[in-house]
Amino acid sequence: EVQLLESGGGLVQPGGSMRLSCTTSGFNFNNYAMSWVRQAPGKGLEWVSGMSNTGGNSYYADSVRGRFTISRDNFKNTLYLQMHNLRAEDRAVYYCAKDTGYHHPGDAFDVWGQGTLVTVSS
Amino acid sequence: DIQMTQSPSSLSASIGDRVTITCRASQSIDTYLNWYQQKPGKAPKLLIYGAYRLQDGVPSRFGGSGSGTDFTLTIHNLQPEDFATYYCQQTYSNLITFGQGTRLEIK
């Protein structure tokens, strides 16, 4: 069974940093692009960042570019999102999502994790 | 960035009804359009990809159409489990964007 499990969320102060992890299993992680998508409380979905299967290409939404960094470890089958200079508006549930192809973007996100909540507050 | 606009933002329907949700892109995206269903407290679920291709395991009462800038999601014979929020998504651009969502409620 294909599974994605996010971790690393919690409470952080404005201006602080946090790293999210997405541990995967049940598929060949090396062969698929991956993305992070977030959802603020009561709001819609916002794509945050995506990375190709090799890690050679990465892309960011304007709202996080320069503050967030996506990375992956294909030996550990894990995707990461390093977040710096966090703002109140970054408060959201962060989902990792598996793409259907090896490049970004592929066709669609066919598997999602359960999400991890990031709260930015003093 | 490519803007995705869904309509309506919400709608009410009854069991057995047919409903249509539309999604418009701010520029042509060919058929790089996907539809997701999300229930409260749950992750989104892929329903339709490539504008009209049904994801494995999704009931055939769900259907998608369109190309270019205008797309539709149609649900025939609404079932209780279909009441949820639906999002369109474009993957034409490296900067992926979603529509704002359509909440489907029971009348």
Interface residues (C-beta under 8 A of the other chain):
Chain A: S35 V37 G44 L45 E46 W47 G50 Y59 A61 D62 Y95 T100 H104 P105 G106 D107 A108 F109 D110 W112 G113 Q114 G115
Chain B: D1 Y32 N34 Y36 Q38 A43 P44 K45 L46 Y49 G50 Q55 Y87 Q89 T91 Y92 S93 N94 L95 I96 T97 F98 G99 Q100 G101
